[in-house]
Amino acid sequence: MDLALGKRLRKLPGPVMVTGHTGFKGTWLTLLLEQLEISVVGYSLPPEKDSLFERSDLVGAVPETFADIRDQQSLKNFMNEHKPSVIIHLAAQPIVLRSYKSPLDTFEINVMGTANLLSSAFAMNSVKVIGVVTTDKVYRNDNSGTAFKESDPLVGKDPYSASKVGTESVVAAWQQIRKLSEGPQTIALRAGNVLGGGDWAADRLIPDLVRTFIAKRRIVLRNPESTRPWQHVLDPLVGYLMALEKVLEGEAIEALNFGPDSKSLSVKSVAEISSMAWPYPSEIDSSQENSDKKLESFSLELDSSLAREILNWSPIWSQEEAVIATVKWWDDVLNNGVKPDIACRQDIDFILKNLSNRHK
């Protein structure tokens, strides 16, 4: 697909380095970059069993190293070998509930892993820009339903969100280092809850729903009234590329939000949309109170007006459309024999076609 941002990024002297390329978001990003004919290299832990990366037979598809983001020497060796010009840092421990069980690992991976990456990248002449992906959960949240802007205070409630606030502090520190010495421009990229086919992680809504659909069980919701800014994974990924392109053109941006255009949907609403989109609707039990209210935020809203203003970015899919597209992906793969990578490329073709039409 002949997209303007793809044309401009292809002019870079080296590849785009994706950390965490074997993860859910990383797999989609790798496929997107390949579709844009942008050279990509990957640095990540080995893919987990039954992950989208493994299901898509992507091992060896791009130059890659399987190593820990906390291993600075390995990072330096990888960068010296491939000389990336753009880095998109996705490698992280991303699960809130898991962070309660492994808080130290969560902080080491998310904070020190980012510090290792930026330290290594700043020593490379080839690196021009770094996008560090964090989360909407970095904002101080009183569950009032206020839509967070980039300038709002950052305060973590749980080990995961606190570690991501630490990640943001690392980004801010290296942004300050750049003012005193030369180095790549660095931007924090904050997105809401992403959806999309192939996510099989525990304690995430759509994967849990799909497992329930397959087993033909009644859906029991943990926090039915909680709201999240749901979006298809490709929407923020395109936003990340647009942001990095803009920074390379000389725009000074420290952080950007990427979220849906409309008010966040509740867990119950997403479950209802998902059940109706699946060939065999399931009964939904939403009688439970928000049992994890003390562990996870009840309400989350994200203001993406700055990304719209600076980048002319907005999501292609509505929240409802993102849910339906995700469930359709799973239906195609599990029930209709479509290969996972083909299903992903179909969604990528869809969004690139719509972007091309939008930016004509």
Summary of the structure (lengths in Angstrom):
residues: 360
radius of gyration: 19.4
end to end distance: 13.4
largest distance: 60.0
contacts: 1268
relative contact order: 0.14
helix: 46%
strand: 14%
